[in-house]
Amino acid sequence: MNKTTLLKIAFAATLLLTVAPVTVYANDYSLTKYHIAIQVNENNTFRITENITVNYHVRRHGIIREMPMRNKVVRLDGTKSHNRVKITDIHVEGEPFSVYNESGKKNIQIGNPDKTLTGSKDYVITYLYNIGKDKGKGYDEFYFNLIGPEWNADMEGISFAITMPKSFNTSKLGFSSGALDATGNDRISYQVAGYRITGSYNGVLRAGEALTVRLELPEGYFVGAANHLDVLMQLYLMLPFFFLFIAYGIWQKYSKNERPVEPVEFYPPKGYNSAEIGFLYKGNAETQDVVSLLIYLAGKGYIKITETEEKSMFATLHGFTITKLKEYDGDNPNERLFLKGLFNAKRKTPSLKEVIAMAKNPEAIAEIAETEPITETQEVRAEDLKNNFYQTLNTIVANLNKKENRETIFEKNSLKKHIPVYWMCLVVFVLITVVPVLEYYEPMVLLFALLFPGIGFTICFLALTSAPGFKTITVNGRPTTKAAPRIFFGLLFGLFFGGMPWLAIVRPALLADTAYWVAYLMGMLCIAGMLMLGRYMKKRTPFGNELLGKIRGFKCFLETAEKHRLEMLVMQNPAYFYNILPFTYVLGVSDKWIKKFENIAMQPPDWYGGTGSHRFSSASFGRFMDTTLKFASTAMSSSPSSSGSSGGGSSGRGSGGGGGRSW
């Protein structure tokens, strides 16, 4: 025997040793008989008996029958639904077996771990399959995978017998077989006799293929079906309430404030400007609180506010000018900073000639910068504050909200108690979204279902809970409460940003299962409760509580004061109305306050300059100040922009079925 022949033999032997184990492993068993008998009960439970004959080609212990406990049902008309099932009363005739759950499946492991077998082996498996309430809209259905697509072996000798609990329309009955989503039925033969359907599959059903039956039934065909709550569903329902209970316990123990004494006060607490009163009242300073310093400092004689009119061809544009009257001589650093920032003007806007020069010679930019330094002006308009004053505004807000000030009015150990509550809100939101969405969609959709609604609904909550939230206006002589513009636009943006994706992604997943819809609603209510508790989680110190009581008493007076009392206060102090005005803005009662002075004669304040186009009154002055503060707030806070007889079903898309493997 020459070397060439030896090499060929060696190569062939190596090839056989390499390929043979794979081939044997891939075909270690086959199913030569599979008969499934189903007794369909009126409560939508199925008593199932499977007679399976397995032919083991190599030594194996037995088989593992796998059945999904959750099903995604897909119909030919595009509708989808989901169900959770209970599989009970499991029995294997004459064989040792064990039952366990794994990866959302109920597994029946049949065989003796100490024994192996080859050749033909018969198994008889019985179990009760409880599918729960029917999910069809306007109809009931029996949609079941007689053979699931998860068997990893070929099978033949397939037959079935289905017994329905009462009469049905045979024209609504159909079968499908083949790969996933196939609708072919040419290999299926069946007969209907009374309530009983029998039939068989002609040929070999390959590994990964399925055999499915679908029978559309009239609405109410199934009666007395139950909802199923597995461990995950119980967690899904109970965890939000558990977290809400914890949040309430934290609030009750660490953060519940004693009701402050609210004496009637004609003036705000002494020693505090309007921005500070806003911080003390709400526990958090905002930009509109700082903007109120414009009126406060005008009342102190530091600035003058002049109403302006600019007439164009089509309209008259109203504006204002702020003029410095004197340098700041007080000891409040935030007031000093406000005035300094107010009159620090940026370099003037380049003229057309300078723009052309810069385009021709870039070096001119540096030259202009050197000749036009930042200067302090004595007069500014709203336009001058844009993209300029925001740094001053943010600095003052930060100064008011700094840790030392917060710890003066709030107990130190209560300032961070809201953090775990907000984390619990996040966990609940993720839970009530992830469970239904993952059952309805592919995992990639989950990010959109969480991100957009999460951000959008948070914006809505912040808009609703921001103060001042509502204002009172007069319509046809009657006071009417309406949402402030910031509330309106916050809700509009939040609902659009979060609501549209929610309607497109989350809502269909919830509608697929009533239990999910109820759990989601309950979860969102719990989140709202936790957010409200978290917002009021801070507990005031005795000093902070005392100040809050005085401010509330002062606010109550502003809202309920009678005319004769106000006239007396104006007699004592002619500037009373104007001195109180900045505080009414931070407390959200400016409209009510101005309206109370409609019939009280007053002189305009020294710091106000009208246009002379109308007679002075508290109403016209109030409208001007309201417009001025809105313009000022916008300008001050602006910053540079940075087939046929399948019965409507498809192969493998019904409930049940599953598959199996050897072990």
C-alpha positions in Angstrom: 0.0 0.0 0.0 1.6 3.3 -1.1 1.8 6.5 0.7 -0.9 8.1 -1.4 -3.4 5.4 -0.5 -2.5 5.6 3.2 -3.0 9.4 3.2 -6.5 9.0 1.6 -7.5 6.5 4.2 -6.3 8.7 7.0 -8.1 11.7 5.6 -11.3 9.7 5.2 -11.1 8.4 8.8 -10.5 11.9 10.1 -13.4 13.2 8.2 -15.7 10.5 9.6 -14.5 11.1 13.1 -15.2 14.8 12.7 -18.6 14.6 11.0 -20.1 11.5 12.6 -20.6 12.9 16.2 -22.4 16.0 14.8 -24.7 14.0 12.6 -25.5 11.6 15.4 -26.1 14.4 17.9 -28.4 16.3 15.5 -30.6 13.1 15.0 -30.5 11.5 18.4 -34.3 10.9 18.3 -37.4 11.3 16.2 -41.1 11.2 17.0 -43.0 8.5 15.1 -46.4 9.1 16.6 -48.0 12.2 18.1 -51.7 12.1 18.9 -53.2 15.0 20.8 -56.7 14.9 22.3 -58.2 18.1 23.6 -61.4 18.4 25.7 -62.3 22.1 25.5 -64.3 23.3 28.5 -66.8 26.1 28.7 -64.6 28.1 31.0 -61.8 28.2 28.4 -59.7 25.5 29.9 -58.4 22.5 28.0 -58.0 19.0 29.3 -55.2 17.7 27.0 -53.8 14.2 26.5 -50.7 13.7 24.4 -49.7 10.2 23.2 -46.2 10.4 21.9 -43.9 7.7 20.6 -40.2 8.5 20.5 -37.6 6.6 18.7 -34.2 7.1 20.3 -31.3 6.6 17.9 -28.7 6.9 20.7 -28.9 6.3 24.4 -30.9 9.0 26.1 -32.8 9.3 29.5 -36.0 10.6 28.1 -37.6 13.8 26.8 -38.4 17.3 28.2 -41.8 18.6 27.1 -41.7 22.4 27.1 -44.8 24.6 27.1 -44.9 28.4 27.2 -46.7 30.0 30.0 -47.1 33.3 28.1 -48.3 33.5 24.5 -48.2 36.2 21.9 -51.1 35.5 19.6 -50.9 36.9 16.0 -53.8 36.7 13.6 -53.9 37.1 9.8 -55.8 40.4 10.1 -52.9 41.9 12.0 -54.5 41.9 15.4 -52.5 40.7 18.3 -53.1 39.7 21.9 -51.3 38.2 24.8 -52.2 35.7 27.5 -50.8 34.1 30.5 -51.7 30.5 31.2 -51.7 28.1 34.1 -50.7 24.5 33.4 -51.8 22.2 36.2 -52.8 18.6 37.0 -49.7 17.3 35.1 -49.3 13.5 34.9 -47.1 11.1 32.9 -48.5 7.6 32.8 -46.1 5.0 34.2 -43.0 7.2 34.0 -40.9 9.2 36.5 -41.1 12.9 35.8 -40.4 16.3 37.4 -41.9 19.7 36.6 -40.1 23.0 36.7 -40.3 26.5 35.3 -37.5 27.9 33.1 -37.4 31.0 30.8 -41.2 31.5 30.9 -41.9 27.8 30.1 -43.4 24.9 32.1 -41.0 22.0 31.6 -42.0 18.3 32.1 -38.8 16.3 32.3 -39.6 12.6 31.8 -37.3 9.7 32.4 -34.9 8.2 35.0 -31.6 10.0 35.4 -30.0 6.7 36.4 -31.2 4.8 33.2 -30.8 5.3 29.5 -32.7 3.7 26.7 -32.7 3.3 22.9 -35.3 2.4 20.4 -39.1 3.1 20.6 -40.7 4.4 23.7 -44.3 5.5 24.3 -45.4 8.4 26.6 -48.8 9.5 27.7 -48.9 13.1 29.1 -52.0 14.7 30.5 -52.5 18.2 31.9 -55.0 21.0 32.3 -54.3 24.0 30.2 -56.0 27.1 31.6 -55.8 30.0 29.1 -57.9 32.5 31.2 -60.3 35.1 29.8 -60.7 35.3 26.0 -58.9 38.3 24.5 -60.8 38.6 21.3 -62.6 41.9 20.7 -66.2 41.1 19.7 -65.7 37.4 19.4 -64.3 34.4 21.3 -61.8 32.0 19.7 -60.1 28.6 20.1 -56.6 29.3 18.6 -54.1 26.6 19.6 -50.8 25.2 18.4 -51.5 21.4 18.4 -47.8 21.0 17.6 -45.6 23.8 18.6 -42.6 25.2 16.6 -40.0 24.4 19.3 -39.5 20.7 18.8 -36.0 20.0 17.7 -36.8 16.7 16.0 -38.9 15.6 13.0 -42.2 13.9 13.6 -44.8 11.8 11.7 -47.9 10.0 12.5 -49.6 13.2 13.7 -53.3 13.0 14.6 -55.7 15.1 16.7 -59.2 15.0 18.3 -60.8 18.1 19.6 -64.1 18.1 21.5 -65.9 21.5 21.9 -68.3 22.2 24.8 -71.2 23.3 22.5 -72.1 23.9 18.9 -70.0 26.1 16.6 -69.9 27.4 13.0 -67.8 25.0 10.9 -67.1 27.7 8.3 -65.0 29.5 10.9 -62.8 26.5 11.4 -59.3 26.4 9.9 -55.9 24.8 10.1 -52.4 25.8 9.1 -49.0 24.1 9.2 -45.4 24.6 8.3 -42.8 27.1 9.3 -43.7 30.0 11.6 -46.3 32.3 10.0 -47.2 29.8 7.3 -50.8 29.5 6.3 -50.8 26.3 4.1 -53.2 23.5 5.0 -52.9 21.1 2.0 -51.4 18.3 4.2 -54.2 18.5 6.8 -57.4 16.4 6.6 -60.2 16.7 9.1 -63.8 15.8 9.8 -66.5 17.4 12.0 -69.1 15.3 13.8 -71.3 17.2 16.2 -69.0 18.9 18.7 -66.0 16.8 17.8 -63.2 17.6 15.3 -60.8 14.8 14.2 -58.0 14.8 11.7 -54.4 14.1 10.8 -51.3 15.6 9.2 -50.1 13.7 6.1 -46.4 13.6 5.9 -43.4 14.5 8.1 -43.5 17.7 10.2 -40.0 19.0 10.3 -38.2 20.4 13.4 -39.2 24.0 13.9 -42.5 23.6 12.1 -46.0 23.8 13.7 -49.5 22.6 13.3 -52.2 25.1 14.4 -56.0 25.2 14.6 -58.2 28.3 14.8 -61.9 28.4 15.4 -63.7 31.7 15.6 -66.6 31.6 18.1 -69.4 34.0 19.0 -68.8 36.5 21.8 -69.7 34.9 25.1 -69.0 31.3 24.0 -66.7 30.8 26.9 -68.2 31.5 30.3 -66.5 31.8 33.7 -62.9 32.1 32.6 -60.5 33.4 35.2 -57.8 36.1 35.1 -54.3 34.8 35.9 -51.9 36.5 38.2 -48.5 34.9 38.3 -45.7 36.0 40.6 -44.5 38.7 38.2 -48.1 40.0 37.7 -48.6 40.1 41.5 -45.4 42.1 41.8 -46.6 44.3 38.9 -49.8 45.0 40.8 -48.6 45.2 44.4 -45.2 46.9 44.2 -46.5 50.4 43.4 -48.8 50.3 46.4 -46.0 49.0 48.6 -43.7 51.8 47.5 -46.5 54.4 48.1 -46.9 53.0 51.6 -43.1 53.4 52.2 -43.2 57.0 50.8 -46.1 57.9 53.1 -44.2 56.4 56.1 -41.1 58.5 55.3 -43.2 61.6 55.0 -45.2 60.8 58.2 -42.0 60.1 60.3 -39.5 62.7 59.0 -41.2 65.3 57.0 -44.8 66.0 58.2 -44.9 69.7 59.2 -47.0 71.0 62.0 -49.7 73.4 61.0 -48.2 76.9 61.4 -50.0 79.7 63.2 -51.3 82.1 60.6 -51.9 85.6 62.2 -53.4 88.3 60.0 -50.5 90.4 58.7 -50.8 93.8 56.9 -47.1 93.7 55.9 -44.7 90.9 55.0 -42.2 89.8 57.6 -39.6 92.5 58.2 -36.1 92.4 56.9 -36.9 90.4 53.7 -37.2 91.6 50.1 -39.8 90.2 47.7 -37.4 87.5 46.2 -36.5 86.3 49.7 -40.2 86.1 50.6 -40.8 84.0 47.5 -38.0 81.6 48.7 -39.3 81.5 52.3 -42.8 80.8 51.1 -42.1 78.1 48.6 -38.8 76.8 49.9 -37.2 77.3 46.5 -36.5 80.6 44.7 -37.4 80.9 41.0 -36.6 83.4 38.3 -39.9 85.3 38.7 -39.1 85.8 42.3 -35.9 87.6 41.4 -37.6 89.6 38.6 -40.0 91.1 41.3 -36.9 93.0 42.6 -37.5 95.3 39.7 -40.6 96.8 41.4 -39.1 96.3 44.9 -36.0 98.4 44.1 -38.1 101.0 42.2 -40.1 101.4 45.4 -36.8 102.0 47.3 -35.9 104.9 44.9 -33.1 103.2 43.0 -34.7 103.1 39.6 -37.5 104.6 37.5 -39.7 102.6 35.1 -41.1 104.6 32.2 -43.8 103.4 29.9 -43.0 103.9 26.2 -45.0 103.7 22.9 -43.6 103.3 19.4 -46.1 103.8 16.6 -45.8 102.0 13.4 -47.9 101.9 10.3 -50.1 99.1 11.6 -49.9 99.1 15.4 -48.6 100.8 18.5 -45.9 98.9 20.3 -45.8 99.3 24.1 -42.5 99.0 26.0 -40.6 100.3 28.9 -37.3 102.0 29.9 -35.5 101.5 33.2 -33.5 104.5 34.4 -31.0 104.4 37.3 -31.8 107.1 39.9 -29.0 106.5 42.4 -26.3 104.1 43.3 -27.1 101.2 45.7 -26.4 102.1 49.3 -27.9 99.1 51.1 -26.3 96.0 52.6 -28.1 93.2 50.6 -25.7 91.5 48.3 -28.4 90.2 45.9 -30.0 93.6 45.6 -26.6 95.1 44.8 -25.9 92.4 42.3 -29.3 92.9 40.6 -28.8 96.6 40.1 -25.2 96.2 38.9 -26.2 93.5 36.4 -29.2 95.6 35.3 -27.1 98.5 34.1 -24.0 96.6 32.8 -24.5 96.9 29.1 -22.7 94.8 26.5 -20.7 96.4 23.7 -23.0 98.2 21.3 -24.2 96.4 18.2 -21.7 97.0 15.3 -22.9 99.5 12.7 -23.3 98.5 9.1 -20.0 100.3 8.3 -18.2 98.3 11.0 -19.7 95.0 9.8 -18.4 95.7 6.2 -15.0 96.6 7.6 -14.9 93.4 9.6 -15.8 91.4 6.6 -12.9 92.9 4.6 -10.5 92.9 7.5 -10.9 90.4 10.3 -8.3 92.2 12.4 -10.9 95.0 12.8 -12.8 92.8 15.2 -10.0 93.0 17.8 -9.7 96.7 17.1 -13.4 97.3 17.8 -13.2 95.1 20.9 -10.4 97.3 22.3 -12.2 100.6 21.6 -15.7 99.4 22.8 -15.2 97.9 26.3 -18.1 96.8 28.5 -19.5 99.9 30.1 -22.1 100.8 32.7 -25.1 102.6 31.3 -27.7 104.7 33.1 -30.7 103.5 31.1 -31.8 100.2 29.6 -34.7 98.7 27.7 -36.0 95.2 27.6 -34.0 94.6 24.4 -30.8 95.5 26.2 -31.3 92.8 28.8 -31.6 89.9 26.3 -28.7 87.5 26.3 -27.1 89.6 29.0 -28.9 89.7 32.3 -29.5 85.9 32.6 -26.1 85.3 34.3 -27.0 87.8 37.0 -30.5 86.2 37.3 -29.1 82.7 37.7 -26.5 83.8 40.2 -29.1 85.4 42.5 -31.4 82.3 42.2 -28.4 80.2 43.2 -27.6 82.5 46.1 -31.1 82.3 47.5 -31.3 78.5 47.1 -27.9 77.7 48.6 -27.5 75.1 51.2 -27.1 77.4 54.2 -30.4 79.2 53.4 -32.3 75.9 52.9 -31.0 74.5 56.2 -32.3 77.7 57.9 -35.9 76.9 57.1 -35.8 73.1 56.7 -34.6 70.4 59.0 -31.2 69.2 57.6 -32.0 65.5 57.7 -35.3 66.0 55.7 -33.7 67.7 52.7 -32.7 64.5 51.0 -35.6 62.2 52.0 -37.3 62.8 48.7 -34.4 61.1 46.7 -35.4 57.5 47.6 -39.0 58.4 46.9 -38.2 59.6 43.4 -36.1 56.4 42.8 -39.2 54.4 43.8 -41.2 56.4 41.2 -38.7 55.5 38.6 -38.8 51.8 39.5 -42.6 51.7 39.3 -42.7 53.5 36.0 -40.1 51.1 34.5 -42.0 48.1 35.8 -45.4 49.1 34.6 -44.0 49.9 31.2 -41.5 47.1 30.6 -43.8 44.2 31.4 -46.5 44.9 28.8 -44.2 46.4 26.2 -41.8 43.5 26.1 -44.7 41.1 25.7 -46.1 43.1 22.8 -43.0 44.4 21.0 -39.4 43.6 20.3 -36.9 44.8 23.0 -35.7 47.7 20.8 -39.0 49.5 21.2 -38.7 49.6 24.9 -36.3 52.6 24.9 -38.8 54.8 23.2 -41.6 53.5 25.4 -39.6 54.6 28.5 -37.7 57.7 27.4 -40.3 59.9 25.7 -43.3 59.3 28.0 -41.0 59.4 31.1 -39.7 62.8 30.1 -43.0 64.2 28.9 -45.0 63.2 31.9 -42.3 64.6 34.2 -42.6 67.9 32.5 -46.4 67.8 32.9 -46.0 67.2 36.7 -43.4 70.0 37.1 -45.7 72.3 35.2 -48.7 71.5 37.4 -46.8 71.8 40.6 -44.8 74.9 39.9 -46.0 78.0 41.6 -47.6 80.3 40.8 -49.7 77.7 39.0 -53.0 79.6 38.4 -54.1 83.2 38.1 -57.5 84.9 38.4 -58.7 87.1 35.6 -61.9 89.0 35.0 -64.2 87.8 32.2 -67.5 89.7 31.6 -67.2 91.2 35.0 -66.7 87.9 36.8 -63.5 86.5 38.3 -62.3 83.4 36.5 -59.4 81.1 37.3 -57.1 80.0 34.5 -53.8 78.3 34.1 -50.8 80.6 33.9 -49.0 80.5 30.5 -46.1 78.5 31.9 -48.5 75.9 33.1 -50.3 75.8 29.7 -47.2 75.5 27.6 -45.6 73.0 30.0 -48.6 70.8 29.8 -48.9 71.2 26.0 -45.2 70.3 25.4 -45.2 67.5 28.0 -48.3 65.9 26.6 -47.1 66.1 23.0 -43.6 64.9 23.8 -44.7 62.1 26.0 -48.3 61.5 25.0 -47.9 60.9 21.3 -45.3 58.1 21.8 -47.3 56.7 24.6 -50.4 56.5 22.4 -48.4 54.9 19.6 -46.4 52.4 21.7 -47.6 51.9 25.2 -51.3 52.1 24.8 -51.7 49.2 22.3 -49.6 47.0 24.6 -51.9 47.8 27.6 -55.1 47.3 25.6 -53.9 43.7 24.8 -54.5 42.8 28.4 -57.0 44.3 30.8 -54.9 43.4 33.8 -52.0 45.4 32.3 -54.2 48.4 31.7 -55.6 48.3 35.3 -52.1 47.8 36.7 -50.7 50.7 34.7 -53.4 53.1 35.8 -52.9 52.1 39.4 -49.1 52.4 39.0 -49.4 55.9 37.6 -51.7 57.0 40.4 -49.2 55.6 42.9 -46.4 57.5 41.1 -48.4 60.7 41.3 -49.0 60.2 45.1 -45.2 59.5 45.6 -44.3 62.6 43.6 -46.6 64.8 45.7 -45.2 63.3 48.9 -41.6 63.8 47.6 -42.4 67.4 46.8 -43.5 68.1 50.4 -40.9 65.8 52.0 -38.9 68.7 53.4 -39.8 69.4 57.1 -39.5 73.0 58.3 -37.6 74.2 61.3 -39.5 76.0 64.0 -38.1 79.3 62.6 -39.1 78.3 59.0 -42.6 77.3 60.2 -43.1 80.5 62.0 -42.1 82.5 58.9 -44.4 80.4 56.8 -47.3 81.1 59.1 -46.7 84.9 58.9 -46.4 84.8 55.1 -49.6 82.8 54.8 -51.4 85.2 57.1 -50.1 88.1 55.0 -51.2 86.4 51.8 -54.7 85.7 53.3 -55.0 89.4 54.0 -54.0 90.3 50.5 -56.8 88.1 49.1 -59.6 89.0 51.6 -58.9 92.6 52.7 -61.9 94.8 52.6 -62.0 98.3 51.1 -62.3 100.3 54.3 -59.2 98.5 55.7 -57.2 99.2 52.6 -58.3 102.9 52.6 -57.1 103.2 56.2 -53.7 101.7 55.3 -53.3 104.0 52.3 -54.2 107.0 54.6 -51.4 105.9 56.9 -49.0 105.2 54.1 -49.8 106.6 50.6 -47.2 104.2 49.0 -48.7 101.2 50.7 -50.2 99.7 47.5 -46.9 100.1 45.6 -44.7 98.8 48.5 -46.8 95.6 48.7 -47.0 95.1 45.0 -43.7 93.1 44.4 -44.7 90.7 47.2 -48.1 90.0 45.5 -46.3 88.8 42.4 -44.2 86.2 44.3 -47.3 85.0 46.2 -49.4 84.8 43.1 -52.1 87.2 44.1 -51.2 90.4 42.1 -54.4 90.3 40.1 -56.6 90.2 43.2 -54.5 92.8 44.9 -54.8 95.3 42.0 -58.5 94.7 41.6 -59.1 95.7 45.2 -57.8 99.2 44.5 -60.0 99.9 41.4 -62.2 102.3 43.4 -59.6 103.7 45.7 -58.1 107.0 44.6 -54.3 106.9 44.3 -51.5 109.0 42.8 -49.0 107.3 40.5 -45.7 106.4 42.3 -42.7 108.6 41.8 -40.8 105.8 40.1 -43.4 105.3 37.3 -43.5 107.4 34.2 -46.6 107.0 32.0 -47.1 107.9 28.4 -49.8 110.4 29.0 -52.1 108.7 26.5 -54.5 107.5 29.2 -55.6 108.5 32.6 -53.8 106.9 35.5 -55.7 104.2 37.4 -54.8 101.1 39.4 -56.2 98.9 36.6 -54.2 100.5 33.8 -51.1 100.6 36.1 -51.7 96.9 36.9 -51.9 96.0 33.3 -48.7 97.9 32.5 -46.8 96.3 35.4 -48.0 92.8 34.5 -46.9 93.3 30.9 -43.6 94.8 32.1 -42.8 92.0 34.4 -43.6 89.4 31.7 -41.3 91.3 29.2 -38.6 91.7 31.8 -38.8 88.1 32.9 -38.4 86.9 29.3 -35.6 89.3 28.5 -33.7 88.8 31.7 -33.8 85.0 31.5 -33.0 84.7 27.8 -29.5 83.4 27.0 -27.6 82.8 23.8 -28.9 79.7 21.9 -26.7 77.6 22.4 -54.5 31.9 2.7 -58.0 30.8 2.4 -59.1 28.1 4.9 -56.7 28.8 7.6 -59.5 30.4 9.7 -57.6 33.6 10.2 -54.7 31.9 11.9 -51.1 31.2 11.0 -48.7 28.4 11.9 -47.3 28.6 15.3 -49.0 31.9 16.2 -51.7 30.5 18.6 -51.5 29.6 22.3 -49.9 26.5 23.6 -47.8 24.1 21.6 -44.3 24.8 22.7 -41.9 21.9 21.9 -39.5 19.6 23.4 -36.1 17.9 23.4 -34.3 14.8 24.6 -32.0 14.7 27.6 
